[in-house]
């Protein structure tokens, strides 16, 4: 029983270190706990996450596999494994891991989220390949002696527009990701505020200052922030979808132009 208490204490210390961003400290505590409880699959799952967060995706994969060896039906372990594979840019392996996991738990929200992540990775790779093909074809068109100058200029302009929209798409997706994380943090804060008693006074930040306010006022402020965040998310999502279509359409248009000009 003493070992159980010590394992729990080490696990808690690892969790605290992880929350503070001290990933090496988290791993160290999980290491010690695993020495005492080498069959505890949760410890391997937690250490996998800490190693993943530290950027050691190979070690994160090894821990996720050990976790699943001990508890094959532990879906969090499947999620950890797929994430570690994505960290190594092994999209095929991650997709296979997610597919097998969903075969056992078709409604698992974390695995369904990874389906979207994997699709995004594949779409990004396709766009990158299309832009590279368009750029290469533009060079070919510029050097082709049988292509008139007007066609060469048109091809170059199209290639530049494809690259411009690709850059804007990446920027929009980055802003969208940051906004979603901010909205999620606001939701967590709102949930914590809602759990307080009705007459509780709380502090809210205004610039570099903190002002004392009531629960209702802060709740309304957070509701407003979340509503604006959702509206902005919808706008950025629509913009990203538009840019993705434009990249595909202009790339196809460009490739057709070059094909006709060099035929």
C-alpha positions in Angstrom: 0.0 0.0 0.0 2.9 2.3 0.7 4.0 1.8 -2.9 0.5 2.7 -4.2 0.6 6.0 -2.2 4.1 6.8 -3.5 3.0 6.0 -7.1 0.0 8.3 -6.7 2.2 11.0 -5.3 4.7 10.7 -8.1 2.0 10.7 -10.7 0.4 13.8 -9.2 3.9 15.5 -9.1 4.3 14.6 -12.8 0.9 16.0 -13.6 1.7 19.3 -11.8 5.0 19.6 -13.6 3.3 19.0 -16.9 0.6 21.7 -16.3 3.5 24.2 -15.6 5.1 23.3 -18.9 8.0 21.4 -17.2 7.9 18.4 -19.4 11.3 17.0 -18.4 10.2 17.2 -14.8 7.0 15.5 -15.6 8.9 12.7 -17.4 11.2 12.3 -14.4 8.3 11.8 -12.0 6.6 9.4 -14.3 9.9 7.5 -14.7 10.0 7.0 -10.9 6.4 6.0 -10.7 6.8 3.4 -13.5 9.7 1.8 -11.7 7.3 1.2 -8.8 4.3 0.3 -11.0 5.6 -1.1 -14.3 2.1 -2.5 -15.2 0.2 0.8 -14.8 -0.9 1.8 -18.3 -2.0 5.3 -17.2 1.6 6.1 -16.3 2.8 5.2 -19.8 0.0 7.2 -21.3 0.9 10.3 -19.2 4.6 9.9 -20.0 3.8 9.6 -23.7 2.0 12.9 -23.6 4.9 14.6 -21.7 7.4 13.3 -24.2 5.2 14.3 -27.1 4.9 17.8 -25.7 8.7 17.9 -25.4 9.0 17.0 -29.0 10.3 13.5 -28.5 7.8 11.8 -30.8 9.7 8.5 -31.1 9.8 8.0 -27.4 6.1 9.1 -27.1 5.2 6.4 -29.6 7.1 3.8 -27.6 5.2 4.7 -24.4 1.9 4.7 -26.2 2.6 1.2 -27.6 3.5 0.0 -24.1 0.3 1.6 -22.7 -1.8 -0.3 -25.3 0.2 -3.5 -24.7 -1.0 -3.3 -21.0 -4.5 -2.1 -21.8 -5.5 -2.8 -25.5 -8.9 -1.2 -25.1 -7.7 2.1 -23.6 -8.7 4.6 -26.2 -6.6 7.3 -24.8 -3.6 5.1 -25.6 -4.8 4.8 -29.2 -5.0 8.6 -29.4 -1.5 9.0 -27.9 -0.1 6.6 -30.5 -1.7 8.3 -33.5 -0.6 11.7 -32.2 3.0 10.4 -31.8 2.9 9.0 -35.4 1.6 12.4 -36.7 4.4 14.1 -34.8 6.8 12.0 -36.9 4.8 13.0 -40.0 3.8 9.3 -40.5 0.3 10.1 -41.7 -0.4 6.7 -43.1 0.5 4.9 -39.8 -1.6 7.5 -37.8 -4.6 7.0 -40.2 -4.3 3.2 -39.7 -4.1 3.6 -35.9 -7.2 5.9 -35.9 -9.1 3.6 -38.2 -8.5 0.6 -35.9 -9.5 2.6 -32.8 -12.7 3.8 -34.4 -13.5 0.2 -35.3 -13.7 -0.4 -31.5 -15.2 3.0 -30.5 -16.8 4.7 -33.5 -17.9 7.7 -31.5 -14.7 8.5 -29.7 -14.4 12.3 -29.9 -10.6 12.5 -29.8 -10.2 10.0 -32.6 -12.8 11.7 -34.7 -10.9 14.9 -34.2 -7.8 13.2 -35.5 -9.7 12.1 -38.6 -10.1 15.8 -39.4 -6.4 16.5 -38.6 -5.3 13.8 -40.9 -7.5 15.0 -43.7 -6.1 18.5 -43.2 -2.5 17.1 -43.4 -3.3 15.3 -46.6 -5.1 18.3 -48.1 -2.1 20.5 -47.2 0.3 18.0 -48.9 -1.8 18.0 -52.0 -1.9 21.8 -52.2 1.9 21.9 -51.7 2.4 19.4 -54.5 0.0 21.4 -56.7 1.8 24.6 -56.1 5.2 23.0 -56.7 3.9 21.5 -59.9 2.6 24.9 -60.9 5.8 26.6 -60.1 7.8 24.0 -62.1 5.5 24.3 -65.0 5.8 28.1 -64.9 9.6 27.7 -65.2 9.1 25.3 -68.1 6.7 27.8 -69.8 9.1 30.7 -69.4 11.9 28.6 -71.1 9.8 27.2 -73.9 10.8 28.7 -77.2 7.5 27.9 -78.8 5.4 29.8 -76.3 4.4 33.4 -77.0 5.3 36.1 -74.5 1.6 36.8 -73.6 1.1 33.2 -72.6 4.3 33.2 -70.6 3.2 36.3 -68.7 -0.3 34.8 -68.1 1.3 31.6 -66.8 3.6 33.5 -64.5 0.8 35.7 -63.1 -1.3 32.6 -62.5 1.6 30.9 -60.7 2.1 33.9 -58.5 -1.6 34.1 -57.6 -1.5 30.4 -56.6 1.5 31.0 -54.3 -0.1 34.2 -52.9 -3.4 32.4 -52.0 -1.4 29.4 -50.6 0.4 31.8 -48.2 -2.8 33.5 -47.3 -4.4 30.2 -46.6 -1.6 29.1 -44.3 -1.9 32.4 -42.4 -5.7 32.1 -42.1 -5.4 28.6 -40.8 -2.9 29.7 -38.2 -5.2 32.5 -37.0 -8.1 30.1 -37.0 -6.2 27.6 -34.8 -5.1 30.4 -32.4 -8.7 31.7 -32.2 -10.1 28.2 -31.4 -7.6 27.7 -28.6 -8.5 31.1 -27.2 -12.2 30.3 -27.3 -11.6 27.0 -25.6 -9.7 28.7 -22.8 -12.6 31.2 -22.4 -15.1 28.4 -22.2 -13.0 26.7 -19.5 -12.9 30.0 -17.5 -16.7 30.4 -18.0 -17.3 26.9 -16.7 -15.3 27.7 -13.6 -17.1 31.0 -13.0 -20.5 29.3 -13.4 -19.5 26.8 -10.7 -19.1 29.5 -8.2 -21.8 30.6 -5.8 -24.0 33.4 -7.0 -22.7 36.1 -4.7 -19.1 35.4 -5.3 -16.9 38.4 -6.2 -14.2 37.7 -8.8 -11.4 39.6 -10.4 -11.2 40.3 -14.2 -8.2 41.6 -16.1 -8.4 45.1 -17.7 -5.0 45.6 -19.5 -2.4 45.2 -16.8 -4.9 45.8 -13.9 -7.3 43.4 -12.1 -10.7 44.9 -11.2 -13.1 43.4 -8.6 -16.4 42.4 -10.2 -19.4 40.3 -9.5 -20.0 36.8 -11.0 -22.8 38.0 -13.3 -20.8 40.8 -14.8 -17.8 38.6 -15.5 -20.1 35.8 -16.9 -21.7 38.3 -19.3 -18.3 39.5 -20.4 -17.1 36.0 -21.1 -20.3 35.2 -23.0 -19.7 38.2 -25.2 -16.1 37.1 -25.8 -17.2 33.6 -26.7 -19.9 34.9 -29.1 -17.4 37.2 -30.9 -15.0 34.3 -31.0 -17.6 32.0 -32.6 -18.5 34.7 -35.1 -14.8 35.3 -36.0 -14.2 31.5 -36.2 -17.1 31.2 -38.7 -15.6 34.0 -40.8 -12.1 32.6 -40.8 -13.4 29.1 -41.6 -15.4 30.5 -44.6 -12.3 32.4 -45.7 -10.1 29.3 -45.5 -12.5 27.2 -47.5 -12.7 29.9 -50.2 -8.9 30.1 -50.4 -8.6 26.4 -50.6 -11.0 26.3 -53.5 -9.1 29.2 -55.2 -5.8 27.4 -54.9 -7.2 24.3 -56.4 -9.0 26.1 -59.2 -6.1 28.4 -60.2 -3.7 25.5 -60.1 -5.9 23.5 -62.5 -6.3 26.5 -64.7 -2.6 27.1 -64.7 -1.7 23.6 -65.5 -4.2 23.5 -68.4 -2.7 26.7 -69.8 0.8 25.4 -69.7 -0.3 22.1 -71.2 -2.0 23.8 -74.1 0.9 26.2 -74.6 3.6 23.5 -74.7 1.6 20.9 -76.6 
